[in-house]
Amino acid sequence: MIPGDWTPYHRIDDGELIGYLKPAGDDLYTPVTLFGHPLSDESGEDFWAEDVLEGYGLSYLADRWTLDRGDGTTSRVVITECGPDHMVVALAEFAQVIAPEGTDRSTEDWGQTWQLPVPTDRLSR
């Protein structure tokens, strides 16, 4: 569940929730995604963090991410669902119409999905 001290940020144009301002101390904030991933390595004042979120919008939901599977391995995934308490990711290759040439389908977890708590630290770019 999203921590209570994170400030929800809604897009100016249509009011859509696009991320959060995560407190970073001394009136500084880190702009984070709906699932808690930082959108910058820096922190700044609230207006700066809001500008970063406006710049990204929800585009990060369409990106491919690297999932730490929790067993020492990683997989490229796409986000298929994202809510305030959990998210679902699926193998990125599964989201493609055609698997990359040379992919050994017998060793891939075709159709595999993972439900992760939000916020999560198991995704990276």
Order of alpha helices (4+ residues) and beta strands (2+ residues): beta-beta-beta-alpha-beta-beta-beta-beta-beta
